[in-house]
């Protein structure tokens, strides 16, 4: 078992976790589960941006799944 840890609010960047997403099916499944749970594609926002939207507090709190 492993975990991916990102520092606190304000340190996020577009594309964070992309290498893990591309390499591990487990990570892809976690992103899909988050998308399904939230009823929108947070994975697309995290992986592709835009940064302005990624930085919104109401989005930030959901990134820490």
mmCIF file of the C-alpha atoms, coordinates in Angstrom:
data_MODEL
# 
_entry.id   MODEL 
# 
loop_
_atom_site.group_PDB 
_atom_site.id 
_atom_site.type_symbol 
_atom_site.label_atom_id 
_atom_site.label_alt_id 
_atom_site.label_comp_id 
_atom_site.label_asym_id 
_atom_site.label_entity_id 
_atom_site.label_seq_id 
_atom_site.pdbx_PDB_ins_code 
_atom_site.Cartn_x 
_atom_site.Cartn_y 
_atom_site.Cartn_z 
_atom_site.occupancy 
_atom_site.B_iso_or_equiv 
_atom_site.pdbx_formal_charge 
_atom_site.auth_seq_id 
_atom_site.auth_comp_id 
_atom_site.auth_asym_id 
_atom_site.auth_atom_id 
_atom_site.pdbx_PDB_model_num 
ATOM 1  C CA . UNK A 1 1  ? 0.000   0.000  0.000   1.00 0.00 ? 1  UNK A CA 1 
ATOM 2  C CA . UNK A 1 2  ? 1.161   3.514  -0.713  1.00 0.00 ? 2  UNK A CA 1 
ATOM 3  C CA . UNK A 1 3  ? -0.224  6.995  -0.470  1.00 0.00 ? 3  UNK A CA 1 
ATOM 4  C CA . UNK A 1 4  ? 0.280   10.223 -2.354  1.00 0.00 ? 4  UNK A CA 1 
ATOM 5  C CA . UNK A 1 5  ? 0.581   13.269 -0.167  1.00 0.00 ? 5  UNK A CA 1 
ATOM 6  C CA . UNK A 1 6  ? 0.330   16.822 -1.394  1.00 0.00 ? 6  UNK A CA 1 
ATOM 7  C CA . UNK A 1 7  ? 1.209   19.755 0.858   1.00 0.00 ? 7  UNK A CA 1 
ATOM 8  C CA . UNK A 1 8  ? -1.563  21.986 2.203   1.00 0.00 ? 8  UNK A CA 1 
ATOM 9  C CA . UNK A 1 9  ? -3.886  24.476 0.550   1.00 0.00 ? 9  UNK A CA 1 
ATOM 10 C CA . UNK A 1 10 ? -2.205  26.896 -1.823  1.00 0.00 ? 10 UNK A CA 1 
ATOM 11 C CA . UNK A 1 11 ? 0.479   24.495 -3.015  1.00 0.00 ? 11 UNK A CA 1 
ATOM 12 C CA . UNK A 1 12 ? -1.602  22.715 -5.649  1.00 0.00 ? 12 UNK A CA 1 
ATOM 13 C CA . UNK A 1 13 ? -0.698  22.942 -9.302  1.00 0.00 ? 13 UNK A CA 1 
ATOM 14 C CA . UNK A 1 14 ? -2.269  21.809 -12.523 1.00 0.00 ? 14 UNK A CA 1 
ATOM 15 C CA . UNK A 1 15 ? -0.997  18.345 -13.375 1.00 0.00 ? 15 UNK A CA 1 
ATOM 16 C CA . UNK A 1 16 ? -0.218  17.275 -9.822  1.00 0.00 ? 16 UNK A CA 1 
ATOM 17 C CA . UNK A 1 17 ? -0.330  13.503 -9.640  1.00 0.00 ? 17 UNK A CA 1 
ATOM 18 C CA . UNK A 1 18 ? -0.296  13.067 -13.431 1.00 0.00 ? 18 UNK A CA 1 
ATOM 19 C CA . UNK A 1 19 ? 2.736   10.774 -13.401 1.00 0.00 ? 19 UNK A CA 1 
ATOM 20 C CA . UNK A 1 20 ? 0.996   8.493  -10.900 1.00 0.00 ? 20 UNK A CA 1 
ATOM 21 C CA . UNK A 1 21 ? -2.259  8.732  -12.882 1.00 0.00 ? 21 UNK A CA 1 
ATOM 22 C CA . UNK A 1 22 ? -0.493  7.717  -16.090 1.00 0.00 ? 22 UNK A CA 1 
ATOM 23 C CA . UNK A 1 23 ? 1.462   4.900  -14.471 1.00 0.00 ? 23 UNK A CA 1 
ATOM 24 C CA . UNK A 1 24 ? -0.967  3.223  -12.055 1.00 0.00 ? 24 UNK A CA 1 
ATOM 25 C CA . UNK A 1 25 ? -4.475  1.930  -12.726 1.00 0.00 ? 25 UNK A CA 1 
ATOM 26 C CA . UNK A 1 26 ? -5.188  2.201  -9.005  1.00 0.00 ? 26 UNK A CA 1 
ATOM 27 C CA . UNK A 1 27 ? -4.706  5.976  -9.194  1.00 0.00 ? 27 UNK A CA 1 
ATOM 28 C CA . UNK A 1 28 ? -6.915  6.210  -12.293 1.00 0.00 ? 28 UNK A CA 1 
ATOM 29 C CA . UNK A 1 29 ? -9.606  4.329  -10.396 1.00 0.00 ? 29 UNK A CA 1 
ATOM 30 C CA . UNK A 1 30 ? -9.293  6.671  -7.409  1.00 0.00 ? 30 UNK A CA 1 
ATOM 31 C CA . UNK A 1 31 ? -9.680  9.715  -9.641  1.00 0.00 ? 31 UNK A CA 1 
ATOM 32 C CA . UNK A 1 32 ? -12.711 8.111  -11.304 1.00 0.00 ? 32 UNK A CA 1 
ATOM 33 C CA . UNK A 1 33 ? -14.217 7.331  -7.916  1.00 0.00 ? 33 UNK A CA 1 
ATOM 34 C CA . UNK A 1 34 ? -13.728 10.959 -6.876  1.00 0.00 ? 34 UNK A CA 1 
ATOM 35 C CA . UNK A 1 35 ? -15.352 12.168 -10.130 1.00 0.00 ? 35 UNK A CA 1 
ATOM 36 C CA . UNK A 1 36 ? -18.319 9.856  -9.591  1.00 0.00 ? 36 UNK A CA 1 
ATOM 37 C CA . UNK A 1 37 ? -18.706 10.845 -5.942  1.00 0.00 ? 37 UNK A CA 1 
ATOM 38 C CA . UNK A 1 38 ? -18.536 14.584 -6.664  1.00 0.00 ? 38 UNK A CA 1 
ATOM 39 C CA . UNK A 1 39 ? -20.655 14.404 -9.834  1.00 0.00 ? 39 UNK A CA 1 
ATOM 40 C CA . UNK A 1 40 ? -18.117 16.421 -11.801 1.00 0.00 ? 40 UNK A CA 1 
ATOM 41 C CA . UNK A 1 41 ? -14.682 15.773 -13.237 1.00 0.00 ? 41 UNK A CA 1 
ATOM 42 C CA . UNK A 1 42 ? -12.317 16.936 -10.537 1.00 0.00 ? 42 UNK A CA 1 
ATOM 43 C CA . UNK A 1 43 ? -9.708  14.742 -12.210 1.00 0.00 ? 43 UNK A CA 1 
ATOM 44 C CA . UNK A 1 44 ? -9.846  16.841 -15.373 1.00 0.00 ? 44 UNK A CA 1 
ATOM 45 C CA . UNK A 1 45 ? -9.530  19.995 -13.315 1.00 0.00 ? 45 UNK A CA 1 
ATOM 46 C CA . UNK A 1 46 ? -6.559  18.634 -11.353 1.00 0.00 ? 46 UNK A CA 1 
ATOM 47 C CA . UNK A 1 47 ? -4.811  17.192 -14.397 1.00 0.00 ? 47 UNK A CA 1 
ATOM 48 C CA . UNK A 1 48 ? -5.644  19.900 -16.980 1.00 0.00 ? 48 UNK A CA 1 
ATOM 49 C CA . UNK A 1 49 ? -6.757  23.043 -15.126 1.00 0.00 ? 49 UNK A CA 1 
ATOM 50 C CA . UNK A 1 50 ? -7.372  25.905 -15.436 1.00 0.00 ? 50 UNK A CA 1 
ATOM 51 C CA . UNK A 1 51 ? -5.338  26.952 -12.398 1.00 0.00 ? 51 UNK A CA 1 
ATOM 52 C CA . UNK A 1 52 ? -7.741  29.788 -11.546 1.00 0.00 ? 52 UNK A CA 1 
ATOM 53 C CA . UNK A 1 53 ? -10.534 27.268 -11.022 1.00 0.00 ? 53 UNK A CA 1 
ATOM 54 C CA . UNK A 1 54 ? -8.257  24.760 -9.309  1.00 0.00 ? 54 UNK A CA 1 
ATOM 55 C CA . UNK A 1 55 ? -7.380  27.437 -6.732  1.00 0.00 ? 55 UNK A CA 1 
ATOM 56 C CA . UNK A 1 56 ? -10.991 28.088 -5.691  1.00 0.00 ? 56 UNK A CA 1 
ATOM 57 C CA . UNK A 1 57 ? -11.574 27.131 -2.045  1.00 0.00 ? 57 UNK A CA 1 
ATOM 58 C CA . UNK A 1 58 ? -14.718 25.144 -2.853  1.00 0.00 ? 58 UNK A CA 1 
ATOM 59 C CA . UNK A 1 59 ? -12.636 23.068 -5.270  1.00 0.00 ? 59 UNK A CA 1 
ATOM 60 C CA . UNK A 1 60 ? -9.522  22.831 -3.102  1.00 0.00 ? 60 UNK A CA 1 
ATOM 61 C CA . UNK A 1 61 ? -11.285 21.142 -0.223  1.00 0.00 ? 61 UNK A CA 1 
ATOM 62 C CA . UNK A 1 62 ? -12.533 18.410 -2.537  1.00 0.00 ? 62 UNK A CA 1 
ATOM 63 C CA . UNK A 1 63 ? -9.086  17.666 -3.932  1.00 0.00 ? 63 UNK A CA 1 
ATOM 64 C CA . UNK A 1 64 ? -7.985  16.061 -0.702  1.00 0.00 ? 64 UNK A CA 1 
ATOM 65 C CA . UNK A 1 65 ? -9.733  12.756 -1.124  1.00 0.00 ? 65 UNK A CA 1 
# 
